[in-house]
């Protein structure tokens, strides 16, 4: 149960910080997330 609470707090913190970024920075972060997701898929795919 503690892990779930910590995870929700992480997500809320990320959402709050992310919402304060410029559009350019948001795009850069989303590109990085997409790159990391695709890289992980390529290792397991």
PDBQT receptor file of N, H, CA, C and O in Angstrom, charges set to zero:
ATOM      1  N   UNK A   1       0.827  -1.195   0.000  1.00  0.00    +0.000 N 
ATOM      2  CA  UNK A   1       0.000   0.000   0.000  1.00  0.00    +0.000 C 
ATOM      3  C   UNK A   1       0.870   1.258   0.000  1.00  0.00    +0.000 C 
ATOM      4  O   UNK A   1       0.552   2.221  -0.698  1.00  0.00    +0.000 OA
ATOM      5  N   UNK A   2       1.946   1.267   0.758  1.00  0.00    +0.000 N 
ATOM      6  H   UNK A   2       2.204   0.485   1.325  1.00  0.00    +0.000 HD
ATOM      7  CA  UNK A   2       2.814   2.440   0.799  1.00  0.00    +0.000 C 
ATOM      8  C   UNK A   2       3.372   2.758  -0.586  1.00  0.00    +0.000 C 
ATOM      9  O   UNK A   2       3.479   3.927  -0.958  1.00  0.00    +0.000 OA
ATOM     10  N   UNK A   3       3.724   1.733  -1.345  1.00  0.00    +0.000 N 
ATOM     11  H   UNK A   3       3.637   0.784  -1.043  1.00  0.00    +0.000 HD
ATOM     12  CA  UNK A   3       4.255   1.934  -2.686  1.00  0.00    +0.000 C 
ATOM     13  C   UNK A   3       3.288   2.651  -3.595  1.00  0.00    +0.000 C 
ATOM     14  O   UNK A   3       3.691   3.488  -4.402  1.00  0.00    +0.000 OA
ATOM     15  N   UNK A   4       2.012   2.329  -3.471  1.00  0.00    +0.000 N 
ATOM     16  H   UNK A   4       1.684   1.649  -2.815  1.00  0.00    +0.000 HD
ATOM     17  CA  UNK A   4       0.988   2.984  -4.290  1.00  0.00    +0.000 C 
ATOM     18  C   UNK A   4       0.882   4.462  -3.940  1.00  0.00    +0.000 C 
ATOM     19  O   UNK A   4       0.767   5.305  -4.830  1.00  0.00    +0.000 OA
ATOM     20  N   UNK A   5       0.919   4.780  -2.650  1.00  0.00    +0.000 N 
ATOM     21  H   UNK A   5       1.012   4.095  -1.927  1.00  0.00    +0.000 HD
ATOM     22  CA  UNK A   5       0.845   6.177  -2.209  1.00  0.00    +0.000 C 
ATOM     23  C   UNK A   5       2.060   6.942  -2.708  1.00  0.00    +0.000 C 
ATOM     24  O   UNK A   5       1.927   8.059  -3.207  1.00  0.00    +0.000 OA
ATOM     25  N   UNK A   6       3.236   6.355  -2.580  1.00  0.00    +0.000 N 
ATOM     26  H   UNK A   6       3.344   5.447  -2.175  1.00  0.00    +0.000 HD
ATOM     27  CA  UNK A   6       4.457   7.013  -3.047  1.00  0.00    +0.000 C 
ATOM     28  C   UNK A   6       4.387   7.241  -4.548  1.00  0.00    +0.000 C 
ATOM     29  O   UNK A   6       4.803   8.294  -5.031  1.00  0.00    +0.000 OA
ATOM     30  N   UNK A   7       3.875   6.282  -5.286  1.00  0.00    +0.000 N 
ATOM     31  H   UNK A   7       3.537   5.427  -4.894  1.00  0.00    +0.000 HD
ATOM     32  CA  UNK A   7       3.767   6.404  -6.748  1.00  0.00    +0.000 C 
ATOM     33  C   UNK A   7       2.804   7.525  -7.124  1.00  0.00    +0.000 C 
ATOM     34  O   UNK A   7       3.087   8.304  -8.033  1.00  0.00    +0.000 OA
ATOM     35  N   UNK A   8       1.674   7.612  -6.435  1.00  0.00    +0.000 N 
ATOM     36  H   UNK A   8       1.444   6.979  -5.696  1.00  0.00    +0.000 HD
ATOM     37  CA  UNK A   8       0.716   8.681  -6.717  1.00  0.00    +0.000 C 
ATOM     38  C   UNK A   8       1.324  10.046  -6.403  1.00  0.00    +0.000 C 
ATOM     39  O   UNK A   8       1.092  11.012  -7.131  1.00  0.00    +0.000 OA
ATOM     40  N   UNK A   9       2.098  10.130  -5.324  1.00  0.00    +0.000 N 
ATOM     41  H   UNK A   9       2.286   9.346  -4.733  1.00  0.00    +0.000 HD
ATOM     42  CA  UNK A   9       2.757  11.381  -4.980  1.00  0.00    +0.000 C 
ATOM     43  C   UNK A   9       3.768  11.757  -6.044  1.00  0.00    +0.000 C 
ATOM     44  O   UNK A   9       3.869  12.930  -6.403  1.00  0.00    +0.000 OA
ATOM     45  N   UNK A  10       4.521  10.794  -6.561  1.00  0.00    +0.000 N 
ATOM     46  H   UNK A  10       4.439   9.841  -6.270  1.00  0.00    +0.000 HD
ATOM     47  CA  UNK A  10       5.467  11.026  -7.656  1.00  0.00    +0.000 C 
ATOM     48  C   UNK A  10       4.758  11.586  -8.879  1.00  0.00    +0.000 C 
ATOM     49  O   UNK A  10       5.222  12.547  -9.493  1.00  0.00    +0.000 OA
ATOM     50  N   UNK A  11       3.647  10.986  -9.221  1.00  0.00    +0.000 N 
ATOM     51  H   UNK A  11       3.270  10.205  -8.723  1.00  0.00    +0.000 HD
ATOM     52  CA  UNK A  11       2.893  11.408 -10.407  1.00  0.00    +0.000 C 
ATOM     53  C   UNK A  11       2.351  12.821 -10.222  1.00  0.00    +0.000 C 
ATOM     54  O   UNK A  11       2.421  13.637 -11.141  1.00  0.00    +0.000 OA
ATOM     55  N   UNK A  12       1.814  13.112  -9.051  1.00  0.00    +0.000 N 
ATOM     56  H   UNK A  12       1.757  12.449  -8.304  1.00  0.00    +0.000 HD
ATOM     57  CA  UNK A  12       1.300  14.451  -8.771  1.00  0.00    +0.000 C 
ATOM     58  C   UNK A  12       2.416  15.491  -8.840  1.00  0.00    +0.000 C 
ATOM     59  O   UNK A  12       2.224  16.581  -9.380  1.00  0.00    +0.000 OA
ATOM     60  N   UNK A  13       3.580  15.151  -8.290  1.00  0.00    +0.000 N 
ATOM     61  H   UNK A  13       3.735  14.267  -7.851  1.00  0.00    +0.000 HD
ATOM     62  CA  UNK A  13       4.717  16.060  -8.312  1.00  0.00    +0.000 C 
ATOM     63  C   UNK A  13       5.160  16.302  -9.755  1.00  0.00    +0.000 C 
ATOM     64  O   UNK A  13       5.409  17.443 -10.143  1.00  0.00    +0.000 OA
ATOM     65  N   UNK A  14       5.261  15.231 -10.554  1.00  0.00    +0.000 N 
ATOM     66  H   UNK A  14       5.059  14.303 -10.238  1.00  0.00    +0.000 HD
ATOM     67  CA  UNK A  14       5.648  15.377 -11.951  1.00  0.00    +0.000 C 
ATOM     68  C   UNK A  14       4.642  16.256 -12.695  1.00  0.00    +0.000 C 
ATOM     69  O   UNK A  14       5.032  17.146 -13.450  1.00  0.00    +0.000 OA
ATOM     70  N   UNK A  15       3.365  16.008 -12.484  1.00  0.00    +0.000 N 
ATOM     71  H   UNK A  15       3.048  15.285 -11.871  1.00  0.00    +0.000 HD
ATOM     72  CA  UNK A  15       2.325  16.778 -13.179  1.00  0.00    +0.000 C 
ATOM     73  C   UNK A  15       2.404  18.259 -12.818  1.00  0.00    +0.000 C 
ATOM     74  O   UNK A  15       2.254  19.123 -13.682  1.00  0.00    +0.000 OA
ATOM     75  N   UNK A  16       2.637  18.543 -11.556  1.00  0.00    +0.000 N 
ATOM     76  H   UNK A  16       2.758  17.842 -10.855  1.00  0.00    +0.000 HD
ATOM     77  CA  UNK A  16       2.715  19.940 -11.118  1.00  0.00    +0.000 C 
ATOM     78  C   UNK A  16       3.916  20.633 -11.750  1.00  0.00    +0.000 C 
ATOM     79  O   UNK A  16       3.789  21.735 -12.284  1.00  0.00    +0.000 OA
ATOM     80  N   UNK A  17       5.076  19.993 -11.692  1.00  0.00    +0.000 N 
ATOM     81  H   UNK A  17       5.179  19.098 -11.258  1.00  0.00    +0.000 HD
ATOM     82  CA  UNK A  17       6.290  20.589 -12.263  1.00  0.00    +0.000 C 
ATOM     83  C   UNK A  17       6.172  20.700 -13.781  1.00  0.00    +0.000 C 
ATOM     84  O   UNK A  17       6.523  21.726 -14.363  1.00  0.00    +0.000 OA
ATOM     85  N   UNK A  18       5.679  19.644 -14.416  1.00  0.00    +0.000 N 
ATOM     86  H   UNK A  18       5.394  18.810 -13.943  1.00  0.00    +0.000 HD
ATOM     87  CA  UNK A  18       5.536  19.626 -15.871  1.00  0.00    +0.000 C 
ATOM     88  C   UNK A  18       4.632  20.762 -16.343  1.00  0.00    +0.000 C 
ATOM     89  O   UNK A  18       4.915  21.399 -17.357  1.00  0.00    +0.000 OA
ATOM     90  N   UNK A  19       3.552  21.017 -15.615  1.00  0.00    +0.000 N 
ATOM     91  H   UNK A  19       3.322  20.499 -14.791  1.00  0.00    +0.000 HD
ATOM     92  CA  UNK A  19       2.604  22.058 -16.021  1.00  0.00    +0.000 C 
ATOM     93  C   UNK A  19       3.211  23.454 -15.961  1.00  0.00    +0.000 C 
ATOM     94  O   UNK A  19       2.696  24.379 -16.588  1.00  0.00    +0.000 OA
ATOM     95  N   UNK A  20       4.298  23.614 -15.214  1.00  0.00    +0.000 N 
ATOM     96  H   UNK A  20       4.716  22.862 -14.705  1.00  0.00    +0.000 HD
ATOM     97  CA  UNK A  20       4.944  24.923 -15.078  1.00  0.00    +0.000 C 
ATOM     98  C   UNK A  20       5.992  25.183 -16.161  1.00  0.00    +0.000 C 
ATOM     99  O   UNK A  20       6.502  26.298 -16.268  1.00  0.00    +0.000 OA
ATOM    100  N   UNK A  21       6.316  24.174 -16.961  1.00  0.00    +0.000 N 
ATOM    101  H   UNK A  21       5.902  23.268 -16.874  1.00  0.00    +0.000 HD
ATOM    102  CA  UNK A  21       7.348  24.315 -17.980  1.00  0.00    +0.000 C 
ATOM    103  C   UNK A  21       6.836  25.035 -19.222  1.00  0.00    +0.000 C 
ATOM    104  O   UNK A  21       5.632  25.112 -19.464  1.00  0.00    +0.000 OA
ATOM    105  N   UNK A  22       7.766  25.553 -19.993  1.00  0.00    +0.000 N 
ATOM    106  H   UNK A  22       8.745  25.491 -19.796  1.00  0.00    +0.000 HD
ATOM    107  CA  UNK A  22       7.409  26.149 -21.276  1.00  0.00    +0.000 C 
ATOM    108  C   UNK A  22       6.987  25.042 -22.246  1.00  0.00    +0.000 C 
ATOM    109  O   UNK A  22       7.286  23.867 -22.030  1.00  0.00    +0.000 OA
ATOM    110  N   UNK A  23       6.297  25.427 -23.301  1.00  0.00    +0.000 N 
ATOM    111  H   UNK A  23       6.054  26.381 -23.476  1.00  0.00    +0.000 HD
ATOM    112  CA  UNK A  23       5.871  24.445 -24.302  1.00  0.00    +0.000 C 
ATOM    113  C   UNK A  23       7.067  23.740 -24.937  1.00  0.00    +0.000 C 
ATOM    114  O   UNK A  23       7.010  22.543 -25.218  1.00  0.00    +0.000 OA
ATOM    115  N   UNK A  24       8.142  24.479 -25.160  1.00  0.00    +0.000 N 
ATOM    116  H   UNK A  24       8.188  25.451 -24.932  1.00  0.00    +0.000 HD
ATOM    117  CA  UNK A  24       9.339  23.883 -25.753  1.00  0.00    +0.000 C 
ATOM    118  C   UNK A  24       9.910  22.821 -24.822  1.00  0.00    +0.000 C 
ATOM    119  O   UNK A  24      10.250  21.724 -25.265  1.00  0.00    +0.000 OA
ATOM    120  N   UNK A  25      10.020  23.141 -23.531  1.00  0.00    +0.000 N 
ATOM    121  H   UNK A  25       9.744  24.032 -23.171  1.00  0.00    +0.000 HD
ATOM    122  CA  UNK A  25      10.548  22.164 -22.577  1.00  0.00    +0.000 C 
ATOM    123  C   UNK A  25       9.631  20.953 -22.444  1.00  0.00    +0.000 C 
ATOM    124  O   UNK A  25      10.109  19.827 -22.306  1.00  0.00    +0.000 OA
ATOM    125  N   UNK A  26       8.333  21.171 -22.483  1.00  0.00    +0.000 N 
ATOM    126  H   UNK A  26       7.945  22.086 -22.596  1.00  0.00    +0.000 HD
ATOM    127  CA  UNK A  26       7.385  20.044 -22.432  1.00  0.00    +0.000 C 
ATOM    128  C   UNK A  26       7.608  19.117 -23.625  1.00  0.00    +0.000 C 
ATOM    129  O   UNK A  26       7.619  17.895 -23.475  1.00  0.00    +0.000 OA
ATOM    130  N   UNK A  27       7.788  19.707 -24.818  1.00  0.00    +0.000 N 
ATOM    131  H   UNK A  27       7.779  20.699 -24.940  1.00  0.00    +0.000 HD
ATOM    132  CA  UNK A  27       8.032  18.903 -26.021  1.00  0.00    +0.000 C 
ATOM    133  C   UNK A  27       9.319  18.109 -25.908  1.00  0.00    +0.000 C 
ATOM    134  O   UNK A  27       9.371  16.942 -26.295  1.00  0.00    +0.000 OA
ATOM    135  N   UNK A  28      10.372  18.747 -25.370  1.00  0.00    +0.000 N 
ATOM    136  H   UNK A  28      10.330  19.695 -25.056  1.00  0.00    +0.000 HD
ATOM    137  CA  UNK A  28      11.653  18.050 -25.200  1.00  0.00    +0.000 C 
ATOM    138  C   UNK A  28      11.495  16.859 -24.260  1.00  0.00    +0.000 C 
ATOM    139  O   UNK A  28      12.016  15.776 -24.528  1.00  0.00    +0.000 OA
ATOM    140  N   UNK A  29      10.785  17.061 -23.172  1.00  0.00    +0.000 N 
ATOM    141  H   UNK A  29      10.361  17.940 -22.954  1.00  0.00    +0.000 HD
ATOM    142  CA  UNK A  29      10.587  15.968 -22.216  1.00  0.00    +0.000 C 
ATOM    143  C   UNK A  29       9.752  14.862 -22.830  1.00  0.00    +0.000 C 
ATOM    144  O   UNK A  29      10.060  13.684 -22.643  1.00  0.00    +0.000 OA
ATOM    145  N   UNK A  30       8.704  15.212 -23.557  1.00  0.00    +0.000 N 
ATOM    146  H   UNK A  30       8.454  16.168 -23.709  1.00  0.00    +0.000 HD
ATOM    147  CA  UNK A  30       7.877  14.193 -24.200  1.00  0.00    +0.000 C 
ATOM    148  C   UNK A  30       8.670  13.425 -25.251  1.00  0.00    +0.000 C 
ATOM    149  O   UNK A  30       8.486  12.218 -25.406  1.00  0.00    +0.000 OA
ATOM    150  N   UNK A  31       9.546  14.111 -25.969  1.00  0.00    +0.000 N 
ATOM    151  H   UNK A  31       9.696  15.091 -25.842  1.00  0.00    +0.000 HD
ATOM    152  CA  UNK A  31      10.407  13.424 -26.942  1.00  0.00    +0.000 C 
ATOM    153  C   UNK A  31      11.349  12.461 -26.240  1.00  0.00    +0.000 C 
ATOM    154  O   UNK A  31      11.570  11.349 -26.721  1.00  0.00    +0.000 OA
ATOM    155  N   UNK A  32      11.902  12.871 -25.115  1.00  0.00    +0.000 N 
ATOM    156  H   UNK A  32      11.723  13.774 -24.725  1.00  0.00    +0.000 HD
ATOM    157  CA  UNK A  32      12.789  11.998 -24.355  1.00  0.00    +0.000 C 
ATOM    158  C   UNK A  32      12.033  10.779 -23.838  1.00  0.00    +0.000 C 
ATOM    159  O   UNK A  32      12.537   9.658 -23.915  1.00  0.00    +0.000 OA
ATOM    160  N   UNK A  33      10.842  10.986 -23.316  1.00  0.00    +0.000 N 
ATOM    161  H   UNK A  33      10.432  11.896 -23.253  1.00  0.00    +0.000 HD
ATOM    162  CA  UNK A  33      10.026   9.870 -22.825  1.00  0.00    +0.000 C 
ATOM    163  C   UNK A  33       9.728   8.901 -23.969  1.00  0.00    +0.000 C 
ATOM    164  O   UNK A  33       9.825   7.686 -23.800  1.00  0.00    +0.000 OA
ATOM    165  N   UNK A  34       9.370   9.437 -25.119  1.00  0.00    +0.000 N 
ATOM    166  H   UNK A  34       9.291  10.424 -25.256  1.00  0.00    +0.000 HD
ATOM    167  CA  UNK A  34       9.080   8.583 -26.280  1.00  0.00    +0.000 C 
ATOM    168  C   UNK A  34      10.323   7.810 -26.707  1.00  0.00    +0.000 C 
ATOM    169  O   UNK A  34      10.246   6.618 -27.004  1.00  0.00    +0.000 OA
ATOM    170  N   UNK A  35      11.472   8.491 -26.739  1.00  0.00    +0.000 N 
ATOM    171  H   UNK A  35      11.535   9.459 -26.498  1.00  0.00    +0.000 HD
ATOM    172  CA  UNK A  35      12.719   7.829 -27.093  1.00  0.00    +0.000 C 
ATOM    173  C   UNK A  35      13.024   6.693 -26.126  1.00  0.00    +0.000 C 
ATOM    174  O   UNK A  35      13.366   5.593 -26.560  1.00  0.00    +0.000 OA
ATOM    175  N   UNK A  36      12.906   6.942 -24.813  1.00  0.00    +0.000 N 
ATOM    176  H   UNK A  36      12.628   7.836 -24.460  1.00  0.00    +0.000 HD
ATOM    177  CA  UNK A  36      13.203   5.926 -23.807  1.00  0.00    +0.000 C 
ATOM    178  C   UNK A  36      12.242   4.743 -23.925  1.00  0.00    +0.000 C 
ATOM    179  O   UNK A  36      12.653   3.592 -23.773  1.00  0.00    +0.000 OA
ATOM    180  N   UNK A  37      10.966   5.021 -24.195  1.00  0.00    +0.000 N 
ATOM    181  H   UNK A  37      10.633   5.956 -24.319  1.00  0.00    +0.000 HD
ATOM    182  CA  UNK A  37       9.981   3.951 -24.349  1.00  0.00    +0.000 C 
ATOM    183  C   UNK A  37      10.320   3.082 -25.555  1.00  0.00    +0.000 C 
ATOM    184  O   UNK A  37      10.299   1.854 -25.472  1.00  0.00    +0.000 OA
ATOM    185  N   UNK A  38      10.634   3.731 -26.680  1.00  0.00    +0.000 N 
ATOM    186  H   UNK A  38      10.651   4.728 -26.748  1.00  0.00    +0.000 HD
ATOM    187  CA  UNK A  38      10.974   2.980 -27.890  1.00  0.00    +0.000 C 
ATOM    188  C   UNK A  38      12.267   2.194 -27.712  1.00  0.00    +0.000 C 
ATOM    189  O   UNK A  38      12.378   1.070 -28.201  1.00  0.00    +0.000 OA
ATOM    190  N   UNK A  39      13.243   2.770 -27.021  1.00  0.00    +0.000 N 
ATOM    191  H   UNK A  39      13.152   3.684 -26.624  1.00  0.00    +0.000 HD
ATOM    192  CA  UNK A  39      14.498   2.077 -26.774  1.00  0.00    +0.000 C 
ATOM    193  C   UNK A  39      14.259   0.839 -25.919  1.00  0.00    +0.000 C 
ATOM    194  O   UNK A  39      14.805  -0.228 -26.197  1.00  0.00    +0.000 OA
ATOM    195  N   UNK A  40      13.455   0.981 -24.893  1.00  0.00    +0.000 N 
ATOM    196  H   UNK A  40      13.012   1.849 -24.666  1.00  0.00    +0.000 HD
ATOM    197  CA  UNK A  40      13.142  -0.153 -24.020  1.00  0.00    +0.000 C 
ATOM    198  C   UNK A  40      12.424  -1.255 -24.808  1.00  0.00    +0.000 C 
ATOM    199  O   UNK A  40      12.711  -2.439 -24.634  1.00  0.00    +0.000 OA
ATOM    200  N   UNK A  41      11.492  -0.855 -25.673  1.00  0.00    +0.000 N 
ATOM    201  H   UNK A  41      11.258   0.107 -25.815  1.00  0.00    +0.000 HD
ATOM    202  CA  UNK A  41      10.780  -1.834 -26.509  1.00  0.00    +0.000 C 
ATOM    203  C   UNK A  41      11.743  -2.555 -27.445  1.00  0.00    +0.000 C 
ATOM    204  O   UNK A  41      11.597  -3.752 -27.691  1.00  0.00    +0.000 OA
ATOM    205  N   UNK A  42      12.726  -1.826 -27.965  1.00  0.00    +0.000 N 
ATOM    206  H   UNK A  42      12.845  -0.853 -27.765  1.00  0.00    +0.000 HD
ATOM    207  CA  UNK A  42      13.680  -2.452 -28.891  1.00  0.00    +0.000 C 
ATOM    208  C   UNK A  42      14.550  -3.481 -28.191  1.00  0.00    +0.000 C 
ATOM    209  O   UNK A  42      14.997  -4.443 -28.817  1.00  0.00    +0.000 OA
ATOM    210  N   UNK A  43      14.793  -3.295 -26.919  1.00  0.00    +0.000 N 
ATOM    211  H   UNK A  43      14.430  -2.514 -26.410  1.00  0.00    +0.000 HD
ATOM    212  CA  UNK A  43      15.594  -4.268 -26.164  1.00  0.00    +0.000 C 
ATOM    213  C   UNK A  43      14.806  -5.548 -25.862  1.00  0.00    +0.000 C 
ATOM    214  O   UNK A  43      15.372  -6.638 -25.786  1.00  0.00    +0.000 OA
ATOM    215  N   UNK A  44      13.497  -5.392 -25.692  1.00  0.00    +0.000 N 
ATOM    216  H   UNK A  44      13.037  -4.506 -25.753  1.00  0.00    +0.000 HD
ATOM    217  CA  UNK A  44      12.664  -6.525 -25.312  1.00  0.00    +0.000 C 
ATOM    218  C   UNK A  44      11.807  -7.044 -26.462  1.00  0.00    +0.000 C 
ATOM    219  O   UNK A  44      11.063  -8.011 -26.300  1.00  0.00    +0.000 OA
ATOM    220  N   UNK A  45      11.914  -6.403 -27.619  1.00  0.00    +0.000 N 
ATOM    221  H   UNK A  45      12.518  -5.617 -27.750  1.00  0.00    +0.000 HD
ATOM    222  CA  UNK A  45      10.998  -6.698 -28.663  1.00  0.00    +0.000 C 
ATOM    223  C   UNK A  45      11.358  -7.629 -29.699  1.00  0.00    +0.000 C 
ATOM    224  O   UNK A  45      10.563  -7.884 -30.604  1.00  0.00    +0.000 OA
TER     225      UNK A  45
